[in-house]
């Protein structure tokens, strides 16, 4: 690297800054300063001007990722959404885009993260495992044996006799066929 190119000075002296969780007072100071002076301010000089013992980069990241108004913060999932995710996971497995399609306003990443962080352990604590997905389905979703004439249970081995199963999975109208490429 040629000596004529100078490196940028560090934005702060690391010995005089806080390096931990942000307090509510610090969040309030940062929010007040940015809302008063605008978001286009110089982030390197902001901590000193706002009275914060933080690095400018830390202030910028805190604002952009947590404090900015209108930030699309993930809303808490309700009990009805939890139940629906559990039931759809029992039917569809880890097909997060299909599950999220049934939950308006939720992305597949939000649904997958909520499953992995909260619901998977909840299902395991209830004693229900993925091996027995039908145990997760409530009677409202499963069909009774009286309506079995219109629904045939899944038989993975067609050569073996089909066992009578008291539940039938509902038809979700999912067209998941894969066609071969067109030959031109």
CORLIN-V129522 format. One record per residue. N is the residue number from 0. RES is the residue in one small letter. D_FIRST is the distance of its C-alpha to the first C-alpha in Angstrom with 2 decimals. Layout:
n:res:d_first
N:RES:D_FIRST
N:RES:D_FIRST
This chain:
n:res:d_first
0:x:0.00
1:x:3.81
2:x:6.48
3:x:8.59
4:x:7.57
5:x:9.87
6:x:10.75
7:x:14.29
8:x:17.00
9:x:19.02
10:x:22.12
11:x:24.53
12:x:25.40
13:x:26.25
14:x:29.13
15:x:31.12
16:x:31.06
17:x:33.44
18:x:32.21
19:x:35.22
20:x:37.62
21:x:38.15
22:x:41.57
23:x:43.84
24:x:43.56
25:x:39.76
26:x:40.13
27:x:42.74
28:x:40.67
29:x:37.69
30:x:40.03
31:x:41.93
32:x:38.90
33:x:37.29
34:x:40.69
35:x:41.46
36:x:38.20
37:x:37.08
38:x:34.43
39:x:31.98
40:x:31.42
41:x:28.18
42:x:27.79
43:x:25.73
44:x:28.67
45:x:31.40
46:x:32.01
47:x:32.84
48:x:34.87
49:x:36.77
50:x:37.44
51:x:35.57
52:x:33.82
53:x:31.30
54:x:27.65
55:x:27.11
56:x:25.72
57:x:28.83
58:x:31.06
59:x:29.63
60:x:30.05
61:x:33.51
62:x:34.57
63:x:33.33
64:x:34.61
65:x:37.77
66:x:39.09
67:x:38.64
68:x:42.12
69:x:43.06
70:x:40.75
71:x:42.37
72:x:43.16
73:x:44.91
74:x:48.60
75:x:50.64
76:x:52.54
77:x:56.30
78:x:58.85
79:x:59.97
80:x:56.43
81:x:56.04
82:x:59.31
83:x:58.39
84:x:55.03
85:x:56.84
86:x:59.48
87:x:57.09
88:x:54.95
89:x:58.18
90:x:58.89
91:x:55.49
92:x:53.35
93:x:49.60
94:x:49.69
95:x:47.97
96:x:47.84
97:x:51.60
98:x:52.27
99:x:50.13
100:x:51.99
101:x:55.17
102:x:53.68
103:x:53.15
104:x:50.03
105:x:48.35
106:x:45.32
107:x:45.22
108:x:42.31
109:x:44.43
110:x:47.44
111:x:45.62
112:x:44.00
113:x:47.42
114:x:49.08
115:x:46.67
116:x:46.60
117:x:50.27
118:x:52.67
119:x:52.03
120:x:53.03
121:x:55.92
122:x:57.25
123:x:56.92
124:x:58.74
125:x:61.54
126:x:62.02
127:x:61.13
128:x:58.83
129:x:57.25
130:x:59.74
131:x:62.50
132:x:61.11
133:x:64.60
134:x:65.28
135:x:62.75
136:x:64.69
137:x:67.26
138:x:70.73
139:x:69.77
140:x:67.33
141:x:69.27
142:x:72.43
143:x:75.64
144:x:77.66
145:x:80.13
146:x:77.64
147:x:76.61
148:x:78.46
149:x:75.76
150:x:72.83
151:x:72.35
152:x:70.39
153:x:67.37
154:x:68.37
155:x:65.47
156:x:67.94
157:x:70.38
158:x:72.54
159:x:73.34
160:x:75.76
161:x:74.23
162:x:74.70
163:x:75.95
164:x:73.28
165:x:74.30
166:x:71.15
167:x:69.51
168:x:66.05
169:x:66.08
170:x:64.96
171:x:61.66
172:x:61.64
173:x:58.29
174:x:57.77
175:x:55.22
176:x:56.10
177:x:53.61
178:x:54.59
179:x:53.54
180:x:51.31
181:x:53.22
182:x:53.95
183:x:53.82
